[in-house]
Amino acid sequence: MQSLKALPPLHDSCEIGISQEIESQQVASVTAMEPSCHPGLKFTPRWNDPEFQWRKEANQYYNDQWINRYNLHRDERDLARLNIEGMDVSDSQHFQIGWLRNIDRLIDMTPPKFNPFYFRLLDVGCGSGISTIYFAENYRFKTYSGFDFSEELISTSRKNLLQFSTLRQEQIPITFFVDDARSHKLIAQPSFVYMFNPFGFRTADLFIRNNLQTLRSTGSILAIAEDTWITELSAAGLHKGIIRKSSYNLSLVFY
């Protein structure tokens, strides 16, 4: 079996509407970015937009093909089921698997000098681990880890990793663990922190403020898919810069 290797990032050539935010802020030096607090950074719900349907279908088809290739367990669950585990879900979203192609789009949005090999990949609210495993198959980060506050979902993520590793006939170095974003502390290493809308801004703001010094000192990047609270995050003004693709509600936040 061929070993894992980094794949070239996806160039979404079929898309017309790459946002002006990327064109205006995609610069070689991230440190040159100014905080983005303008009202243009706004989440736009498009799920039921008729003109968006073909994109939704194409992205879901890609998800199904990749997940079924390795026979991974989705284990999607609503808040009522999470609440049974005795967790505080007051600022949580029900778990569902994000579009894997959006991971490729986020990587494609990174500045030219970005090299994942020098970053650790952290999947916050990783759920069943499918997004974390997708990162590991396609992009060569320094390390891979994911956490969720649900013990049952972390159990599923470990089973998925075992299934994936067995089919690949190699050990895949991913660490899955139980933790809460409201109290998680980042280690002092450059991190590419991926979030697929696992919780509301109250939790996101707490996570950022608890780790702000580490985010800044290590040059870490927050990669957000389905960025429902991008307006609030931008208005907080804690970041150095934001690169955004509004057509898919994707943001890279630099500290």
Sequence and secondary structure as in RCSB ss.txt:
>XXXX:A:sequence
MQSLKALPPLHDSCEIGISQEIESQQVASVTAMEPSCHPGLKFTPRWNDPEFQWRKEANQYYNDQWINRYNLHRD
ERDLARLNIEGMDVSDSQHFQIGWLRNIDRLIDMTPPKFNPFYFRLLDVGCGSGISTIYFAENYRFKTYSGFDFS
EELISTSRKNLLQFSTLRQEQIPITFFVDDARSHKLIAQPSFVYMFNPFGFRTADLFIRNNLQTLRSTGSILAIA
EDTWITELSAAGLHKGIIRKSSYNLSLVFY
>XXXX:A:secstr
            TT S   HHHHHH  S GGG     STT      TT GGGHHHHHHHHHHHHHHHHHTT    
 B HHHHHHTT   TTB  B    HHHHHHHHHTS TT  GGGSEEEEET TTSHHHHHHHHH   SEEEEEES 
HHHHHHHHHHHHHHHHHHTS   EEEEE  TTT    SS EEEEEES B HHHHHHHHHHTHHHHHHHT EEEEE
S TTHHHHHHHT SSEEEEETTTTEEEEE 
